[in-house]
Amino acid sequence: MTLDELLKIISGKLVVSCQAGHGHALRDTATIERMARAAVDGGAAAIRCGGVGGTPDVAAVAAAVTVPVIGLTKIGSSGVFITPTRESALDVVDAGAQIVAADATLRERPDGLTFADTVEAVHARGALVMADCGTLEDGIAAAEAGADIISSTLAGYTENSRRLSGPDLELISELRNALPDAVLIAEGRYHSPEHAAQAIALGADSVVVGTAITDPAFITATFAKAIAGARSDGR
């Protein structure tokens, strides 16, 4: 798949992230696969999912849907852990993902290589790279390193990024102004259709939504909290 082909598919449309970490009630590859199929039925133009090897979510989803799959793997739980090495990125490609999502922050990577090294290796395997960024500086550096897609995935999750309760819409504007020709995807705490639409209006080509669509625990807790504070009769 070329970048132009991908852009035609996702431009102005929704990407759904289908993931469930260890300990989550939905932590089951077959469940993730059905979740992805349901998301596509609802209009998702692409699926983002994680897991290779012992947790083969990427392979299962890639085999189950006809839309592009943005794959990743998580190693560890702190620092650079989203597809953190060149080897892990190639594992994602081998699992069937057309796009590899990888941490593109300026932090040191576990294998001592650069993000550009990962991009070069993934391109050599015929896949695209989605750079998960937290700041404007990350995005500019990722573009210079050859990333095909710039995303705001890590906004609010790194030391140098703005800590917000909702999505960093300002970052979308900054990235679009600095990188007018880049394929730009908004991601990170997009919990309402209104915020997703705002991101598109500010210049994002597409928006990734995960938790607000695919995590029943989060959705239930949101409703439960609202109901708990709604009574006014003193009972």
SVG drawing of the C-alpha trace seen along z (x, -y; Angstrom):
<svg xmlns="http://www.w3.org/2000/svg" viewBox="-37 -27 60 44">
<polyline fill="none" stroke="black" stroke-width="0.4" points="0.0,0.0 1.3,-3.4 0.8,-6.5 -1.5,-8.1 -3.6,-4.9 -3.9,-5.1 -4.7,-8.8 -7.6,-8.2 -9.0,-5.5 -8.7,-7.4 -9.0,-11.1 -11.8,-12.7 -12.7,-9.3 -12.4,-7.5 -9.8,-5.0 -10.7,-2.8 -8.2,-1.4 -9.0,2.1 -6.8,3.0 -7.1,4.5 -4.2,4.8 -3.3,7.6 -5.8,7.9 -8.6,6.2 -11.8,8.2 -11.6,8.1 -8.0,9.4 -8.6,12.1 -7.4,12.2 -10.7,13.5 -12.5,10.8 -10.2,8.1 -10.8,9.6 -14.6,9.4 -14.3,5.9 -12.4,4.8 -15.0,6.4 -17.7,4.6 -15.8,1.3 -15.5,1.8 -19.2,2.5 -19.8,-0.8 -17.7,-2.7 -14.1,-2.5 -11.8,-3.2 -8.8,-1.5 -8.0,0.4 -5.2,-0.2 -4.3,2.7 -1.3,4.2 0.1,7.6 2.5,10.0 3.9,13.3 2.3,14.7 -0.5,12.1 -1.2,12.3 -3.9,9.6 -2.3,7.9 -2.2,11.1 -5.8,12.0 -7.2,8.6 -5.3,8.3 -6.8,11.6 -10.3,10.6 -10.8,7.2 -10.3,5.7 -9.4,2.2 -5.8,1.1 -4.3,2.2 -2.1,0.0 -0.1,2.4 2.1,2.1 3.5,4.0 4.1,2.8 7.2,3.8 7.3,2.7 5.2,0.0 7.3,-3.1 9.6,-5.2 9.7,-4.2 7.5,-1.1 5.2,-1.4 7.1,0.6 10.3,-0.6 12.9,1.2 13.7,1.9 13.2,5.6 9.8,5.1 8.7,3.0 9.6,5.7 7.7,8.2 4.6,6.0 5.1,6.0 5.6,9.7 2.3,10.1 0.4,8.5 0.1,4.8 0.4,2.4 1.4,-0.5 3.6,-0.3 2.9,-2.7 6.0,-3.4 7.1,-5.9 8.8,-8.8 9.6,-10.9 13.1,-12.3 13.8,-9.9 16.5,-7.2 15.3,-3.9 16.0,-0.6 18.0,0.8 20.2,-2.3 19.1,-2.9 17.3,-5.9 13.7,-6.3 15.1,-6.9 16.7,-3.4 13.3,-1.9 11.7,-3.9 14.3,-2.7 13.9,0.9 10.1,0.8 10.2,-0.8 12.5,1.9 9.8,4.4 7.2,2.5 5.2,1.0 4.5,-2.5 5.4,-4.1 3.0,-6.1 5.0,-8.2 3.5,-8.4 4.4,-11.9 3.8,-13.9 5.0,-17.4 5.5,-19.6 9.3,-18.9 8.6,-15.2 6.5,-15.6 9.0,-17.7 11.8,-15.3 9.7,-12.3 8.9,-13.9 12.6,-14.6 13.3,-11.0 11.0,-9.8 7.8,-8.9 4.9,-8.6 2.3,-9.6 2.5,-12.0 0.2,-11.3 -0.5,-13.0 -0.8,-9.7 1.6,-10.5 0.4,-14.0 -0.1,-14.3 1.8,-11.1 5.4,-12.3 7.3,-14.7 7.5,-17.5 3.9,-17.3 1.0,-19.3 -1.0,-17.4 -4.7,-17.8 -7.8,-16.0 -9.0,-16.0 -7.3,-15.9 -4.5,-18.3 -6.3,-20.1 -3.7,-22.9 -1.0,-20.4 -3.0,-19.4 -3.0,-23.1 0.7,-23.4 1.6,-20.2 -0.5,-21.2 1.0,-24.7 4.6,-23.3 4.0,-20.3 1.4,-21.4 2.0,-18.5 2.2,-15.7 -0.4,-13.0 -1.6,-14.0 -3.7,-11.8 -5.2,-13.0 -5.1,-10.5 -5.1,-10.7 -8.2,-11.1 -10.7,-11.8 -13.7,-10.8 -16.5,-12.6 -17.6,-13.0 -17.3,-16.8 -13.6,-16.6 -13.0,-14.3 -14.8,-16.7 -12.8,-19.6 -9.5,-17.8 -10.5,-17.3 -11.5,-21.0 -8.1,-22.0 -6.3,-20.0 -6.1,-16.4 -6.6,-13.9 -8.1,-11.3 -8.8,-10.7 -8.1,-7.6 -10.6,-6.8 -10.2,-3.8 -11.3,-3.9 -14.6,-5.8 -15.6,-3.2 -14.0,0.1 -13.6,0.1 -16.9,1.0 -15.3,0.4 -14.5,-3.2 -17.9,-3.8 -19.8,-2.3 -17.8,-4.3 -18.6,-7.5 -22.3,-6.8 -22.1,-5.5 -20.3,-8.7 -22.9,-10.9 -25.8,-9.0 -24.3,-9.0 -24.2,-12.7 -27.6,-13.4 -30.0,-12.8 -31.4,-15.9 -34.1,-14.5 -31.8,-13.7 -32.4,-10.0"/>
</svg>
